[in-house]
Amino acid sequence: MKFVSNSLKQTQTIASSLAKCLKPGDVVALIGNLGSGKTAFVKGLVRGLGISKSKVLSPTFVLMRQYPGRITVNHFDLYRLKDIQQLRGIGYEEYFYSDGITVIEWADRIKEALPEEYLEIGFDFLDKNSRRLNFRAYGKRYEDNLRAFKRKTA
């Protein structure tokens, strides 16, 4: 499934719609270059879960932040991750396999640590303001999520 976003606001609206299809325990892996819209997407996603998007800061310097709400969001930003041992040091599995929703920026850096099933979203630059968002489900749970999302956005 693919979407084209022509603005920051549109990226956040897409994410907010997706949030309504996510369930506790879901893992969303975000992949894309610096400035491609991953953190903007997270802001829209938390807004869709009823959490103030102003609470979302890129956790680049701390690797992970939590946003409590109806469903807690575990937000990982692995841009500065040195190695998988650093991720293990913060007990990532406790978050990946929790009742929260886990969103991981730069998830391609830890493919070996991702759960067997997850939702991947790739961000590609089309031009200065436009991005293509490529959604890919790994596992039935996420195929179901994408079907529900497609119905909401049709």
ABEGO torsion letter per residue (X at the ends): XBBBBABAAAAAAAAAAAAAABBBGBBBBBBEBBGAGAAAAAAAAAAAAGBBAAABBBAAAAGBBBBBBABBBBBBBAAABABAAAAAAAGAAAAAABABBBBBBGAAAAAAABBABBBBBBBBBABAABBBBBBBBBEAAAAAAAAAAAAAAX
